[in-house]
């Protein structure tokens, strides 16, 4: 692994959801970035962990590589939208039929960087895996600021489609008011010498 090129993920926010079966199929067919040979999928109760398997043999098996973390939720999926069915007129039906549905497990990559993307070894490469998953997801957004080769990059994916994004530097509210909002201890009449 080259340490000459700096690769970091500074900010990340994700609300991605996709069916667990779709995620498994995606991982089987995926092409991984340099540095990662495979991604190991582990499920512990309602938590999924996608761990990077390093290409570099010199990485100790005890060194934690980057991992993506998702929660597993069950959602009822209907064959036909129940709202459309209620709003449509059905003159030929006397009684309402049950709409066919099934419970589907979804992988939900929701949260900020520390919640979704953990550990630093191969972190940027696992971020690229997450970007690939975001493009396969039909629901949710992924926004991030990363660095690759000294350049900041903005990433924004909404409902599986990459969207234009820019990095904007603004003055935060704490920086502007810090001089005015602090306590001046030297001129405090309640402190005696």
C-alpha positions as CSV (number, residue, x, y, z in Angstrom):
1,X,0.0,0.0,0.0
2,X,1.4,3.4,-0.9
3,X,1.6,5.9,1.9
4,X,2.9,8.6,-0.5
5,X,-0.6,9.5,-1.7
6,X,-2.8,10.9,1.0
7,X,-6.4,9.6,1.0
8,X,-8.8,10.7,3.7
9,X,-12.5,10.9,4.3
10,X,-13.2,14.0,6.4
11,X,-17.0,14.3,6.4
12,X,-19.6,11.7,5.6
13,X,-23.3,11.5,6.0
14,X,-25.4,8.6,4.8
15,X,-29.1,7.7,4.8
16,X,-28.8,4.8,2.3
17,X,-31.1,1.8,2.4
18,X,-31.2,-1.2,0.1
19,X,-32.6,-4.8,0.3
20,X,-30.1,-7.1,2.0
21,X,-30.3,-9.6,-0.8
22,X,-29.4,-6.8,-3.3
23,X,-26.4,-5.8,-1.2
24,X,-25.2,-9.5,-1.1
25,X,-25.5,-9.8,-4.9
26,X,-23.8,-6.5,-5.4
27,X,-20.8,-7.5,-3.2
28,X,-20.5,-10.8,-5.1
29,X,-20.2,-9.0,-8.4
30,X,-18.3,-5.9,-7.3
31,X,-14.8,-4.9,-8.4
32,X,-12.9,-3.6,-5.4
33,X,-10.4,-0.7,-5.4
34,X,-6.7,-1.3,-5.3
35,X,-5.6,-2.4,-1.8
36,X,-8.8,-4.5,-1.2
37,X,-9.0,-8.1,-2.4
38,X,-12.5,-8.8,-0.9
39,X,-15.1,-7.5,1.5
40,X,-16.1,-9.8,4.3
41,X,-19.8,-9.6,5.3
42,X,-20.7,-10.4,8.9
43,X,-24.0,-10.2,10.6
44,X,-24.4,-9.9,14.4
45,X,-28.1,-9.7,15.3
46,X,-29.4,-6.6,13.5
47,X,-26.0,-5.2,12.6
48,X,-24.0,-5.8,9.4
49,X,-20.3,-5.3,9.2
50,X,-18.5,-5.1,5.9
51,X,-14.8,-5.5,6.5
52,X,-12.0,-4.8,4.0
53,X,-9.6,-7.7,3.3
54,X,-6.2,-6.1,2.6
55,X,-4.3,-7.0,-0.6
56,X,-1.0,-6.4,1.3
57,X,0.2,-9.5,3.0
58,X,2.4,-7.5,5.4
59,X,-0.7,-6.2,7.2
60,X,-1.1,-8.2,10.4
61,X,-4.3,-10.2,10.8
62,X,-4.8,-8.3,14.1
63,X,-4.7,-4.9,12.5
64,X,-8.2,-3.6,12.1
65,X,-9.0,-2.6,8.5
66,X,-11.7,-0.2,7.5
67,X,-15.3,-1.4,7.8
68,X,-18.7,-0.2,6.9
69,X,-21.5,-0.7,9.5
70,X,-25.2,-0.9,8.7
71,X,-28.3,-1.8,10.7
72,X,-30.7,-4.5,9.4
73,X,-34.4,-3.5,9.4
74,X,-37.5,-5.3,8.2
75,X,-39.9,-3.4,6.0
76,X,-43.1,-4.6,4.4
77,X,-43.0,-4.4,0.7
78,X,-46.3,-4.3,-1.3
79,X,-46.7,-5.6,-4.8
80,X,-49.1,-2.7,-5.5
81,X,-49.0,0.7,-3.8
82,X,-51.8,0.6,-1.1
83,X,-52.6,4.3,-1.5
84,X,-53.1,4.0,-5.2
85,X,-55.4,1.0,-4.7
86,X,-57.5,2.9,-2.1
87,X,-57.8,5.9,-4.4
88,X,-58.8,4.0,-7.5
89,X,-62.4,3.2,-8.2
90,X,-63.2,-0.5,-8.5
91,X,-66.8,-0.8,-9.7
92,X,-66.6,-4.5,-10.4
93,X,-65.3,-5.5,-7.0
94,X,-67.7,-5.8,-4.1
95,X,-65.3,-6.5,-1.3
96,X,-61.7,-5.3,-1.0
97,X,-59.0,-7.9,-1.7
98,X,-55.9,-8.2,0.5
99,X,-52.8,-6.6,-1.1
100,X,-50.0,-9.1,-1.4
101,X,-46.9,-8.1,0.5
102,X,-43.8,-9.6,2.1
103,X,-41.3,-8.7,4.8
104,X,-38.0,-7.7,3.3
105,X,-34.7,-7.2,5.2
106,X,-33.0,-3.9,4.4
107,X,-29.4,-2.8,5.1
108,X,-29.5,0.8,6.3
109,X,-26.2,2.7,6.2
110,X,-27.3,5.6,8.3
111,X,-25.3,8.1,10.2
112,X,-22.1,10.2,10.1
113,X,-18.5,9.1,9.3
114,X,-17.7,7.4,12.7
115,X,-21.0,5.5,12.6
116,X,-20.9,4.2,9.0
117,X,-17.1,4.1,8.2
118,X,-14.8,2.9,10.9
119,X,-11.0,2.3,11.3
120,X,-8.3,4.1,9.3
121,X,-6.4,1.4,7.4
122,X,-7.9,1.3,3.9
123,X,-10.6,3.9,4.9
124,X,-10.6,5.8,1.6
125,X,-10.8,2.5,-0.4
126,X,-13.8,1.4,1.8
127,X,-15.4,4.8,1.1
128,X,-15.1,4.0,-2.6
129,X,-17.0,0.7,-1.9
130,X,-19.7,2.7,-0.1
131,X,-19.9,5.1,-3.1
132,X,-20.4,2.0,-5.3
133,X,-23.1,0.7,-2.9
134,X,-24.8,4.2,-2.9
135,X,-25.1,4.0,-6.7
136,X,-26.8,0.6,-6.4
137,X,-29.2,1.8,-3.7
138,X,-32.6,3.1,-4.8
139,X,-33.3,5.0,-1.6
140,X,-31.3,7.5,0.4
141,X,-28.4,9.9,0.1
142,X,-24.7,9.9,0.6
143,X,-22.7,13.2,1.0
144,X,-19.0,13.3,1.7
145,X,-15.9,15.4,1.6
146,X,-12.7,13.4,1.0
147,X,-9.1,14.0,-0.1
148,X,-7.3,12.2,-2.8
149,X,-3.8,13.3,-3.8
150,X,-4.0,16.6,-2.0
151,X,-7.3,17.7,-3.6
152,X,-10.6,17.9,-1.7
153,X,-13.5,16.1,-3.5
154,X,-17.2,16.5,-2.8
155,X,-19.5,13.5,-3.3
156,X,-23.2,13.5,-3.4
157,X,-25.4,10.6,-4.5
158,X,-29.2,10.8,-4.2
159,X,-31.4,7.7,-4.8
160,X,-28.6,5.9,-6.7
161,X,-27.7,8.9,-9.0
162,X,-24.5,10.9,-8.6
163,X,-25.3,14.7,-8.3
164,X,-23.1,17.7,-8.7
165,X,-21.4,18.7,-5.4
166,X,-18.9,21.4,-4.4
167,X,-16.7,21.9,-1.3
168,X,-17.5,25.2,0.3
169,X,-15.6,26.7,3.1
170,X,-17.6,29.0,5.4
171,X,-16.9,30.7,8.7
172,X,-18.6,28.9,11.5
173,X,-20.7,30.6,14.1
174,X,-18.3,29.7,16.9
175,X,-15.3,31.3,15.2
176,X,-17.1,34.6,14.6
177,X,-18.4,35.2,18.1
178,X,-15.6,33.6,20.2
179,X,-13.9,36.9,21.1
180,X,-17.2,38.5,22.2
181,X,-18.8,35.6,24.0
182,X,-15.9,34.7,26.3
183,X,-15.5,35.8,29.9
184,X,-12.9,38.5,30.5
185,X,-11.4,37.1,33.8
186,X,-9.0,40.1,34.2
187,X,-11.8,42.6,34.6
188,X,-14.2,40.4,36.6
189,X,-15.5,42.3,39.6
190,X,-16.4,39.1,41.4
191,X,-12.8,37.8,41.5
192,X,-10.6,39.5,44.1
193,X,-6.8,39.7,44.2
